[in-house]
Amino acid sequence: MRLKQAIAATIAMALMSGAHANGAFFQDLGFFVPAAVSGDGSVVAGTLWSEATRWTRSEGFVGLGVLPGDSSSRLAGGFGGQVNFDGTAIVGFSSSSDGSRAFRWTQGEGIASLEDADESLSFQNALAVSADGSVVVGLGSELGGLSEAVRWTLEDGITLLSELSPAGTPRLGSAQGVSADGSTIALRNAGSEAARWTLGSVVTTFGQLPGGFRGSVGNGISGDGSVFFGFSTAADDIRQAYRWTDSEGIVGLGNLPGRSSNAIDSTFDGSVIVGITNNLADGSFAGPFIWDQENGMRDFQSVLVDEFQVDLAGWQLGSALSVSNDGSVIVGQGTNPDGDLVGWVVDLSATSTVAILDQESFGPVGVGSGFNANVGFGGAIDHAQTLTVGASGALEQIDLFLRREDQTTEPLVLDIRTVGSEGFPTTDDSGATVLGSIEIPASEVTLDGDWLEIDVSALGIVIEEGETLALVLQSNQNLGNVAAGYSWLGDQEGSYTGGSSFDRFGAGAWRSVFDDSTRPADLYFRTFVSPLAVPEPTAVAMLTAMAPLLTARKSRSRVRRG
């Protein structure tokens, strides 16, 4: 059975609801370091620029914040259980010079530390969370004691697993994974072996692969609690991924030629496992693997290229770090064609989907402190941002971070237009160079500033890779001494690759903002595109900028605040 068929089988319920599993969507996530994907595949969590961050196709990158007094927050790498089923709960650790402490972020309450009521216990690193977000496991200790496996619940707070285990149980190293219902925990090691802990206070150790003598290490557990995985060594003393079940015990998954392997995450039922391989010659990353019962272990990059027609020319995938419950969404890291170590996500069930373009154009984590420049305009002052097309498809949405003054009542107009040979926006405000135009009512823009999501799908604009575009904002309101009718917030820290920002007075010539070092640089925006449908499944590589338009019709469209 080919992997494509195996995946199709595991996502049968999704197919019944309309998903179409005959292609793949692949995207470069830039310098975001993914750590885990939600059970339903909708949310990827990881770290971006020293802040724990979540990513979705519709919202892009949103920072989770940092605990008060700390300098950074992160998700631990190499463990896939740090996001709950639907991405509404994420766990990790926040750090300062004094050490680290575990956090739980929830969509309703934000980031919060996991603390003990009497402060006799500390929780240093949260490594996994149950499906509903109510149970968190990881690494903690008694004050002044050695680190060990801990469990946290809303009702009981922090508990050392050693206190809940039978006398004579080996020291429990750390809790690496938890079942969806929170009842069963995967232990990295109990003594020198990976182990299972259950609510009945039973610890079961896994031993090691036949002929091995270095024990075993546990990395996680399937959502249904039936399958455990990690690595061990056999008689050849080479690290090998394993799968442990009650009925079969510890079973090696094999190794690819010239490589060792380490199992990192699995589907809900444990039927598909993903992980990392390393070159035996020097220990370097050799690429991710994917395993299923029918096909055994295979090089995942080869599977993507051969079975899902993903164009990975110039790529070297390094690791697969997490997989969704049904096996359709997988995340990891690798080296892109530019030689950068980046995160990536692939959806094996998608042939076409809305993709966010260029995380660098709006800062690392969304509407945070990076929005420090106020580009004001009113009356005869217009502002523009040029950008380079990253991929072909249909333009769906443009997000701008805007605010307005109290006095502003006239609408704001967004033009999408072509760029002249010298890289400046075209000056004809009504000719063929204006590919689409949208009027934004003043009431849609907040006084304090927020993302405004502008649905441009009704314009019927098609984009093509390699061309350039300009976003032009205009307002006809004369506000006298008021500095700005509207403000398009921007970044003072340097240029955006593939474009620049401009302004002009009246119908005069455009001038580059970069000609004056005291003025802000590029303007914040986000853009989205739906890749064009093609006869055969294809992939979508990272989209480096918003895309130009080949055809359009002028139309009013819907806008809404983010």
N, C-alpha and C positions, 0 to 999 in steps of 0.2 A: 504494500500500500504506500503510495506517495504521501509525503507530508501534507500536501495540499488536501488530499482526501481525508487524512487523519484530522487536520484542523477543521475541515468542513463538518466532520462527524461530531467533534467536540462542541461546535457552536451551532448545533441544530436548532436550539431554541431561538437563537438570534436570527437565524435564517427564516424561521417561521414568522417572525415579526417584521420581516422585510429587508434584513441585511443581505448583502450579496457577496459571497465568498469566492470570487473568481479573479482577484487581483490583489494589489498591495499598495498601501500608502506609506512612503518613507520620508522622514524629515530630519534634517540636521537641526539640532537644538542649540547650536552655538556653544558657548562656554558654560552653559548650564550643566551641572553634573547630576544626572538622574540617579535616584536610588530605589524608587519603587513606583509601581503603577497600581491604581485602585482595582478592586476586584472586578468592577464593571468596565474597566479600561478607559474611563473618561478623564481621569486625572493622573498626571505624572508629578511626583514630588521629588525634590532633590535640593541642591545648593547652588546659588548663583551669587557670586561676589560676596561671599561670607555671610549670606543670609539664606535660611531655609525658605524655599520657594515652591509654589505649585504652578503647573502649566496645564492649560487646556487649549484646544484648538480655537475655541470661541473667544477666550479672554487673554490668551498669551500668558505672560509671566506675572505672577502676583506674589509679593513677598509676604511671609508669615510673621515678620517682626523678630525682635530679640527681647529676651526677658530683661526687666529693669536692672540697670547696673552692669549688664554684660556687654561684650563688644561684638559678638557674632552668634549665629545660630546655624545648625547644620543637621543633615541627616547622615547617619553612618553609612558608608559605602559597603557593598558586598552582601547586603541582606535585603530581601525583597518584601518584607511584611510591614513596612512602616506607614502604610496608608490603609484605611478601612475600605469597606466595599464600594462606597460611592464617593470617596474623596472628601467627605465632610469631617473627618478626623485624621490628623497627621501627627506623628510623634518623632522626636529627635532629641538633640541636646543643644543647650545654649552655654556659651563659654565666656570666661573672663580670666584675668591673671590669677585668680584664686582657685580656678578649676572649672568643672562643668556640672550642669544640672539638667535633668531630664525635663522636657516640656511636652505638653499635649496641646495641639492647636485644633480648635473646632470652628466650623463655619459660623456658628452663632455667637461664640464668646471670644474668639481670637486665641492668642498664645497665653498659656499659663503653666507655671512650674508644678511638678508633681512632688508634693512635700508630705512629710510625716507630721501628724498632729502634735506629737510631743518632741519633735525634732531629734529623736534618738537614732533615726535611720535617714540615710540619704539615698536618693535615686540619681545616679550620675548620667546614665545614657539609656534612653528608651529605644528599643530595637524592634518592637512589633506591637501591633494593636489588633484587637478583635474586630469582627465585621461591623458591629454597632458602635465601636469606639469606647466601650465601657471598661475593657480590660487592657492593660498595658504591661508589657514585660521587658526586662532588660538587665542592666548591671547596676548594682548599688551596694551599700554596706552599712553596718553599724558605724557610728562615729568613731574614727580611729581604727576601725577594723579593716580586714582585707575585703576587696570587692568580690561579690558573688551574685548569683541569680536572684532577682526580685520580681514580685508581681504587685501591680497596683490596680485597685478597683475604686469606683466612686464610693462604695459603702465602707470598705476596710482601709483605704489608703495603701501605704507601702507595707509589704510583708516579705521577709526573707524566706525563700523556698526551703532553706535548710531547717527552718523552724517547723515546717509543715511536713517534713519527710521522716521516715522511720530512723530509729537509732542505727548507727553504723553505716549510713549512706555516705558515699564518698563526697568530698567537698564539691559543690555544684558551681561550675565556673561562671557561666552567664546564660541567661535565657534569650535564645536567638529567634524564636518564632512562637506563635500562638495560633491555635485553631480558631475558626470563625466564631464559634460559640464561647471561646475563652476558657474551655475546660481542660485543654491539653497543651502542654508546652514542650518545645524542642530545646534541649540543653546543648550548648556547645561542647561541654565536657563534664562528666562526673568522674573525677579522678583522671584517667587517661582515655576515656571513651565517651562518645556521643551518647545521649540518653533521652528518654521520654519521661515527663512528669505529668501525672494526672491529678484531678481534684481528690481522688481517693488516697492521696499522699503516697502513691506508688511510683518509684523510680525504676525504670527499666533501662539497663545499659545495652549497647548494641554490639560490643565486641569490635572485631576488625575483619577485613577481608581475608579469605583463606590464605595462609602462608605469611601474612603480614605480622609485624611485630612492633609497630609504632602506634597502635591504637586507632582511634577514629575521632573526627571532628564534626560536629553538627552545625548546619547552617540554617535549617528551617523545617517547616511542616506544611503539608497540604491543608487547604481550608477545611476539609472534612475531618482532619485529624488522623487519617489512616496511613499516610506516607511521610517518611522523614528522609532527609537527604543531606549530603555534605561530602567529605572526602576521607579516604583511608589509604592504606598501602597494602599491596598483596605481596606475593613471594618475590616479585621483581623489584620491590622497594620503590616503585614509581607511584606517585600520588594519583589516585583514581576516584572519580565521582562514584557515589553509591546511592542506593535506594533501599530503605528499610521498611518492612511491614511486619505485622504480627505473624502472618502466615509463612513468609519466606525468610525472615531475618534480614541480614545485611547482604546485598547483592551488588556487585560491581557493575557499572554501566559501560565498562570498556574504555579504551583510549584510542584516539586517532593516531596514525603513524607519526612517531617522533615527538609526541606531545604527552603531557600530563593533563589531568582534568579536575574540576572542582564544581560540584552542583550548587547553585545559588538559589533557585526558586522553582516553583512548580505550579501547575494549574490546580484548580480546586480539588479535583480527585486524584492528583498526582500522576495522571497518565502522560503528561508532557512535562519534561524538566529542561531548564536552560541553565547555562553556566559559562565557565571560563576554561580555556585551554592555554597551556604554556609550553614553549619550546623546551625540549629536554636539554638542548645544547647550552643555552644560556639563561633559561628561566624567564625569558621575555614573553609578553602576551602573544599568543599565536592565533587568537580569534575566539569568538563565542561558539558554543555547541548547542544543539537542540537534540533531545532524545525522546523517543516514544517506543512503545513495546514492539511495534511492527518493524520499524526502520533501524532501531538502535541509535547509537550516537552518530551525528553528522555535523559537518562544518556548516554553521548557520549562514555565513555569507554566501557559500555556494548554493545553499537551498534558496535563498532570496533571489539570486541571479538566475538559477536554472529553472526553478519551479514557479516563481512569481514574477519573473521578468523585471526585477528591480535593477535599474541602472546604477551600479556601484563602481563605475570606472573611476580610478584614482583613490578609492576608499580602501582603508584597512580597518575593518571592525575589530575591536579589541576584546569586548566583553558583553555578555548579556546578563543583566542584573535583576530583572523582574519580569513577570509574565502575568497577564490578567487571568481571571478564573477560567475563562473558556479557551485560553490559549491564543486568542486573536491579536492581542496587543503586547508587544515586547519592547523593552527599553534597554539601553546600554551605552557604552562609550566606544569611540573609535577615532581614527585619524582621517580627516576629510581630504579632498583633493588639494586644498591649500596647505596641507601639512599641519593643521591645527588639531589638537586633541579636543574633541567635542562630544556632547551627548547626542543621542539619536533615539527616535521612536519609529516603530513600524506597526501598521495595522494590516494584518493579513486578510481581513475580511472586506477591505475597502477598495473600490476602484476609483472613486472620486469623492473628495471631501473638501470642506472649507479649510484653508490653511492660512495660518498667520504668517505675515511676512516681516522679516528683519527685526529681531528683538532690540538691536542696537539703536533703532530710530526712536525708541521711547524710554530709554533708560533700563537698568537691570531688573527692577522689580515693580514697575508701574508707578503709581502716583505717590511717590515718596518724596524725600527731601531734595532729590535731584531736580525738581521743578523749581529752579531758582532764578529764571530769567523771565521778565515780563515784556513781551514784544507788543506794544500798544499801537493801535491804529484807529483812526476815525476820520471822517470827512474824506479828503482826497488821498489818504495814504493807503496803499495796498501792500500786502505781503505775500510772498511766494516761497515755496520749497520745491526744488527739483530733486528727482530721484531716478534711479536706474532700474530697468525691468529685470526681474530675476527669473520669471517663468511664464509660460503662456497659459491662458485660461480666461475665465469670465470674472471681471471685477465685481465683488459682492458688497464690500463694506469699507468705509474709511472712518477711522476714529481720530478726533482731534481733541487735545486738552485745551479747553477754552474757558474764559470767564468774561463777564461784561460789567460795565458800569451801571449804576442805578438809572442814569439818564438815558440809557440806550433803549430805544423803542423800534428803530428801523431794523429790518432783517439783515442778516449777514448772507453774503453770496459766496459759495464755493464753486470755482471753475476748475475743471480738469482740462488741461490744454497741452499742446505740444511744446517742444523746446527748439529754439533756433540752433543754427550751426555752431554758434559760439557758446552754447550751453545756457543761454538766458531764456526765461519764459518769453513766449511770443506776446506782442503788444496789442494785437487785434482782439478787442473784447467781444466781438460778435461774429467773427468770421469762422471759416472752416477749422481754424486751429483750436477753437474751443470745442473739445470733444464731448463735454457734458457740463451741465450747470445745475446747481441745486440752491434753492433759497432756504435759509435756516431762520425760522422765526426767533425774535429776541427772547421770547418766553422759554425757548428750549435750552438756552445757555444760562448757567447759574451765575450768581454774583460772586461766589467764593472760588469757582473753578472746579471743573470735573471733566472726565472723559465724555465726549459726545459721540455716540455711535450713529453714523450716517449710512443708512442703507442705500446703496447706489445700484442695486441689482436691476432696478427698473430702467436704468439708462441703456441697458443692452450693450455695455462696453466690453470688448474683447481685448485682451492684453497679449503682447508678444515679447518674448525674451530679447533683451539686448537694446531696446529702444529707451528713450528717456521721456519723462513727463514733468509737468509742473502742477502743483496744487496752488491755486491763487485765491486769497481771501480778500473781499472787498466790502466796504460799508459806505453808504452815501450820506450817513448822518453827520451833520456839522455840530460838534459839541463845544465849540468855542475854546475855552481854556482847559477843558477836560483832556487829560493826556491820552486817554484811550477809550474808544467806544467799546471795542472788544479787545481781548488779549489772547494771543496764541502763544502759549508758554513754550519755552525752548531751553536749550542747554548751552552753557557758556564754556564747556570743556573741550571743544574741538569739533571737527567736521564729521559729517556723516558720509561714509564711503558711497560713492556713486551719485552724489547730489550736493546741493548747496542751498543757501537761503538768500533771498533778495527782497528789496522793497523799492517803491517808486512813489512819486508825488504826481497826482493828477494823471494825465496821459503821457507823462514823460518817460524817459528811458529807465529801465531797471538798473539798479546798482547792487553789487554784491555786498552782503552784510559783512563779509570777511575783509572788506577793504578798510574797515574801521575796527581795530582790535578792542575798542571799549564797548562794542555792541555785541549782543548775544549771537551765538552761532546757530546751528541747525534747530529747526522747530520740531517739537514732539508730535508724532503721529503714529498710527498703526494702520496697516492695510491688510485686507483679506482677499483671497482669490479662490475660486473653484476651478481646479484643473479641467481642461477640456476633455470631454469623453473621447476615447480612442478605441479602435476595434479590438486591440489586444490589451491586456492589463499592463499598466505602466507604473512607474514610480514618480514621486515628486521629491526632488532634492531640495535642499534649503533654498528658500526664496530670499534673495538679498535685498530686495526693495520692492516697492509697489510697481505695477506694471502699466505700460502704455496701452493706448487704445487704438484700435484700428477702425472700428465703426461705432457710432453713437447717435443717439437722438436726444435733443434737449428735453428735459422732463423735470417735474418736481418729484421729490422722493420723500420717503419717511425718514425722520431723525428721532433719536431718543438718547437720553442721558445714560451714561454707564453707571 
